[in-house]
Amino acid sequence: MRIRRSFGEISFHTLNYAFFILFTFLCVFPFYYLFINTISSNDLSARGLVTWYPKEIHFENYVQILKIKGLSQAAFISVARTVIGTAATVLCSAFLGYLFTKKKMWARSFWYRFMVVTMYFNAGIIPWFVIMMKLNMTNNFLAYILPTIVSPFFIILAKTFIESIPEVLQESAEIDGAGTLTVFWRIILPLIKPIAATIAIFAAVTQWNSFIDTVFLMTDQTYYTLQFVLYKYLNESNSLAAIIRSGGTANIDLSKMQTATSVRTTVSMIVVIPIMLVYPFFQRFFVKGIMIGAVKG
């Protein structure tokens, strides 16, 4: 059955589609622009002549950047902190959110309010640095994991989601002799996959993009993250391009000779691509998790 629409409805839908197409383009184009510059002639890219499509395609930039000393170690540290930190954050947020739904928890209201207060007050970077120093967290991989395990926002999301689960499921398990940990692991955790995936996305992006903790706490290059290495390379792209050329690539043609622009764009893509690949696997959980976790019912 064909539905007749008024001129106002047609105009609204047209403008609506046009707006979202433009918005999507503005979101996608920066990544597309970076990518085409990494696979185009370095000479043309450095002169700003690569805008809409790649020119003189090659992949030498990725080959040369991946040979930079310390990059593989930094990538390993970033992947390790992202995987371990995300898993720890999800488990702790889910477990604390579950505990805050239990009426028999000692001083539950006090601890919950105490946790929420920390969302509004922050002592600042200097007290944080002093505490980390006192806890021997400098040049320590645990400095990437422990401070991020407890996040009030994630705990609130998990708590609200868990409250939507019928209590009879927990009560029946407790009648059969299941303890708190058993109920959480076998009943609660399998039922909160949407909100767990949502928390995992937020935590993974935060862990992957973080580099300030590396700046303040790490002097040993063994613990440098990929983002910190990117930060250094972006500031030293001219000298780094010269180093790469002097390492045996100075005799290649001009289109493949490393420039500051090629180093910046290639390193940026190497850092961005992994986290972009994670999103499609969690997308189906994301909308349901954030909606149910934010609003009870």
C-alpha positions as CSV (number, residue, x, y, z in Angstrom):
1,M,0.0,0.0,0.0
2,R,1.5,3.3,-1.1
3,I,1.6,6.0,1.6
4,R,1.1,9.6,0.4
5,R,3.3,12.1,2.2
6,S,2.8,15.8,2.4
7,F,5.3,18.3,1.1
8,G,6.4,19.1,4.7
9,E,7.1,15.4,5.5
10,I,9.1,15.0,2.2
11,S,11.1,18.1,3.0
12,F,11.8,17.0,6.5
13,H,13.0,13.5,5.5
14,T,15.1,15.0,2.7
15,L,16.8,17.4,5.0
16,N,17.2,14.7,7.7
17,Y,18.9,12.3,5.3
18,A,21.1,15.1,3.9
19,F,22.2,16.1,7.4
20,F,23.1,12.6,8.5
21,I,24.9,11.9,5.2
22,L,26.9,15.1,5.7
23,F,27.6,14.2,9.3
24,T,28.7,10.7,8.4
25,F,31.0,12.1,5.7
26,L,32.6,14.5,8.2
27,C,33.2,11.6,10.6
28,V,34.7,9.3,8.0
29,F,36.7,11.6,5.8
30,P,39.5,12.4,8.3
31,F,40.3,8.6,8.5
32,Y,40.0,8.2,4.8
33,Y,42.2,11.3,4.2
34,L,44.9,9.8,6.6
35,F,44.8,6.4,4.8
36,I,45.1,7.7,1.2
37,N,48.0,9.8,2.3
38,T,49.8,6.8,3.7
39,I,49.6,4.8,0.5
40,S,50.2,7.7,-1.9
41,S,53.4,9.3,-3.2
42,N,55.2,10.8,-0.3
43,D,56.3,13.7,-2.4
44,L,52.8,14.6,-3.5
45,S,51.5,14.0,0.0
46,A,54.0,16.3,1.6
47,R,53.0,19.1,-0.9
48,G,49.3,18.6,0.0
49,L,48.4,17.3,-3.5
50,V,46.6,14.2,-2.2
51,T,43.0,15.1,-1.1
52,W,40.3,12.9,-2.5
53,Y,41.9,9.8,-3.9
54,P,45.3,8.1,-3.6
55,K,48.0,8.9,-6.2
56,E,50.9,6.6,-7.2
57,I,49.9,3.9,-4.7
58,H,52.5,2.1,-2.6
59,F,52.7,0.5,0.8
60,E,56.4,1.2,1.6
61,N,55.4,3.6,4.4
62,Y,54.0,0.8,6.5
63,V,57.0,-1.4,5.9
64,Q,59.4,1.3,7.0
65,I,57.4,2.5,10.0
66,L,57.1,-1.0,11.3
67,K,60.9,-1.3,11.3
68,I,61.3,1.6,13.7
69,K,63.1,0.4,16.9
70,G,60.8,0.1,19.9
71,L,57.5,0.2,17.9
72,S,56.7,-3.5,18.3
73,Q,57.4,-3.4,22.1
74,A,55.2,-0.4,22.4
75,A,52.4,-2.1,20.5
76,F,52.7,-5.2,22.8
77,I,52.4,-3.0,25.9
78,S,49.4,-1.2,24.4
79,V,47.7,-4.4,23.5
80,A,48.5,-6.0,26.9
81,R,47.2,-3.0,28.9
82,T,44.1,-2.8,26.8
83,V,43.2,-6.5,27.1
84,I,44.1,-6.9,30.7
85,G,42.8,-3.5,31.8
86,T,39.5,-3.9,30.0
87,A,38.9,-7.4,31.4
88,A,39.7,-6.3,34.9
89,T,37.5,-3.2,34.6
90,V,34.5,-5.2,33.3
91,L,34.8,-7.9,36.0
92,C,35.2,-5.4,38.9
93,S,32.5,-3.1,37.6
94,A,30.1,-5.9,37.2
95,F,30.9,-7.5,40.6
96,L,30.6,-4.2,42.5
97,G,27.5,-3.3,40.6
98,Y,26.1,-6.7,41.7
99,L,27.1,-6.1,45.3
100,F,25.4,-2.7,45.4
101,T,22.1,-4.4,44.4
102,K,22.2,-6.7,47.5
103,K,20.2,-5.3,50.4
104,K,22.2,-7.4,52.8
105,M,25.5,-5.7,51.9
106,W,26.9,-3.9,55.0
107,A,26.5,-0.1,54.8
108,R,25.4,-0.4,51.1
109,S,23.9,3.1,50.9
110,F,27.0,4.8,52.4
111,W,29.5,3.0,50.2
112,Y,27.4,3.7,47.1
113,R,27.1,7.4,47.9
114,F,30.8,7.5,48.7
115,M,31.6,6.1,45.3
116,V,29.3,8.5,43.5
117,V,30.9,11.5,45.2
118,T,34.3,10.6,43.6
119,M,32.7,11.3,40.2
120,Y,32.4,15.0,41.1
121,F,35.7,15.7,43.0
122,N,39.2,15.2,41.8
123,A,42.3,15.9,43.8
124,G,44.3,16.8,40.8
125,I,47.4,15.5,39.0
126,I,50.0,16.3,41.7
127,P,48.3,14.3,44.5
128,W,47.7,11.5,42.0
129,F,51.4,11.5,41.0
130,V,52.5,11.6,44.7
131,I,50.3,8.6,45.5
132,M,51.5,6.7,42.5
133,M,55.1,7.4,43.6
134,K,54.4,6.2,47.1
135,L,52.9,3.0,45.8
136,N,56.0,2.3,43.7
137,M,53.9,2.5,40.5
138,T,56.7,4.2,38.4
139,N,58.1,2.0,35.7
140,N,55.5,-0.6,36.7
141,F,53.1,-2.2,34.3
142,L,50.4,-2.4,37.1
143,A,50.2,1.4,36.9
144,Y,48.2,1.0,33.7
145,I,45.8,-1.5,35.3
146,L,45.1,-0.9,38.9
147,P,44.0,2.8,38.8
148,T,41.3,2.0,36.2
149,I,39.8,-1.1,37.7
150,V,37.2,0.8,39.7
151,S,35.1,3.3,37.7
152,P,32.0,4.8,39.3
153,F,30.3,5.4,35.9
154,F,30.8,1.8,34.8
155,I,29.6,0.5,38.2
156,I,26.4,2.6,38.0
157,L,25.7,1.2,34.5
158,A,26.2,-2.4,35.7
159,K,24.2,-1.8,38.9
160,T,21.2,-0.4,36.9
161,F,21.3,-3.2,34.4
162,I,21.5,-5.9,37.1
163,E,18.5,-4.4,38.9
164,S,16.4,-5.2,35.8
165,I,17.2,-9.0,36.2
166,P,14.4,-10.8,38.2
167,E,15.5,-11.5,41.7
168,V,13.9,-14.9,41.7
169,L,16.8,-16.2,39.6
170,Q,19.2,-15.3,42.3
171,E,16.9,-16.4,45.1
172,S,16.4,-19.9,43.5
173,A,20.2,-20.3,43.2
174,E,20.8,-19.3,46.8
175,I,18.1,-21.7,48.0
176,D,20.1,-24.5,46.1
177,G,23.2,-23.5,48.1
178,A,24.9,-21.1,45.7
179,G,27.1,-18.4,47.4
180,T,27.6,-14.8,46.3
181,L,30.5,-15.6,43.9
182,T,28.7,-18.6,42.4
183,V,25.5,-16.5,41.7
184,F,27.5,-13.8,40.2
185,W,29.7,-16.0,38.0
186,R,27.0,-18.5,36.8
187,I,23.9,-16.4,36.7
188,I,24.6,-12.6,36.7
189,L,27.6,-12.5,34.4
190,P,26.1,-14.5,31.5
191,L,22.9,-12.3,31.7
192,I,24.7,-8.9,31.6
193,K,26.6,-9.4,28.3
194,P,25.1,-6.2,26.7
195,I,26.2,-3.9,29.4
196,A,29.5,-5.8,29.8
197,A,30.2,-5.2,26.1
198,T,29.3,-1.6,26.5
199,I,31.7,-1.2,29.4
200,A,34.3,-3.1,27.5
201,I,34.1,-0.7,24.6
202,F,34.5,2.4,26.8
203,A,37.3,0.8,28.8
204,A,39.2,-0.5,25.8
205,V,39.1,2.9,24.0
206,T,40.3,4.7,27.2
207,Q,43.1,2.2,27.7
208,W,44.2,2.2,24.1
209,N,44.2,6.0,23.8
210,S,45.8,6.8,27.1
211,F,49.4,8.2,27.2
212,I,49.4,10.7,30.0
213,D,50.2,8.1,32.6
214,T,53.1,7.0,30.5
215,V,54.4,10.6,30.4
216,F,54.3,11.0,34.1
217,L,55.2,7.5,35.4
218,M,57.4,5.7,32.8
219,T,61.0,6.5,32.2
220,D,61.9,3.0,31.1
221,Q,61.3,2.6,27.4
222,T,60.2,-1.0,28.0
223,Y,56.9,0.3,29.3
224,Y,56.2,2.9,26.6
225,T,52.8,2.6,24.9
226,L,52.0,2.9,21.3
227,Q,50.1,6.2,21.9
228,F,53.1,7.7,23.7
229,V,55.4,6.6,20.9
230,L,53.0,8.3,18.5
231,Y,53.1,11.4,20.6
232,K,56.9,11.4,20.4
233,Y,57.0,10.7,16.7
234,L,54.5,13.4,15.9
235,N,56.8,15.9,17.7
236,E,59.9,14.5,16.1
237,S,58.6,13.5,12.7
238,N,61.2,15.5,10.7
239,S,64.2,14.0,12.4
240,L,62.5,10.5,12.4
241,A,62.0,10.7,8.6
242,A,65.7,11.6,8.2
243,I,66.7,8.6,10.4
244,I,64.5,6.2,8.3
245,R,66.1,7.5,5.1
246,S,69.6,7.1,6.5
247,G,68.8,3.5,7.4
248,G,69.0,2.4,3.8
249,T,66.0,4.0,2.1
250,A,67.8,7.1,0.8
251,N,68.4,5.6,-2.6
252,I,64.7,4.8,-3.5
253,D,62.6,7.0,-5.7
254,L,61.2,10.3,-4.4
255,S,57.7,9.0,-4.2
256,K,58.7,6.5,-1.5
257,M,61.2,8.6,0.4
258,Q,60.0,9.2,4.0
259,T,58.8,12.7,4.9
260,A,57.4,14.2,8.1
261,T,53.9,14.0,6.6
262,S,54.3,10.3,5.7
263,V,55.6,9.5,9.2
264,R,52.8,11.3,10.9
265,T,50.0,9.9,8.8
266,T,51.3,6.3,8.8
267,V,51.9,6.1,12.6
268,S,48.5,7.6,13.1
269,M,46.8,5.0,11.0
270,I,48.8,2.2,12.7
271,V,47.5,3.4,16.1
272,V,43.9,4.0,15.0
273,I,43.2,0.9,13.0
274,P,43.2,-1.7,15.8
275,I,40.6,0.0,18.0
276,M,38.4,0.6,14.9
277,L,38.4,-3.1,14.2
278,V,37.1,-3.8,17.7
279,Y,33.9,-1.8,17.4
280,P,32.0,-4.1,14.8
281,F,32.3,-7.0,17.2
282,F,30.6,-5.1,20.1
283,Q,28.2,-3.0,18.1
284,R,25.2,-5.3,18.4
285,F,25.5,-5.2,22.2
286,F,26.3,-1.5,22.5
287,V,22.9,0.2,21.9
288,K,21.0,-2.3,24.1
289,G,23.5,-2.2,26.9
290,I,23.8,1.6,27.1
291,M,20.0,2.1,27.1
292,I,19.2,-0.5,29.6
293,G,22.2,0.3,31.7
294,A,21.3,4.0,31.8
295,V,17.5,3.8,32.4
296,K,15.9,1.2,34.6
297,G,12.9,-0.6,33.2
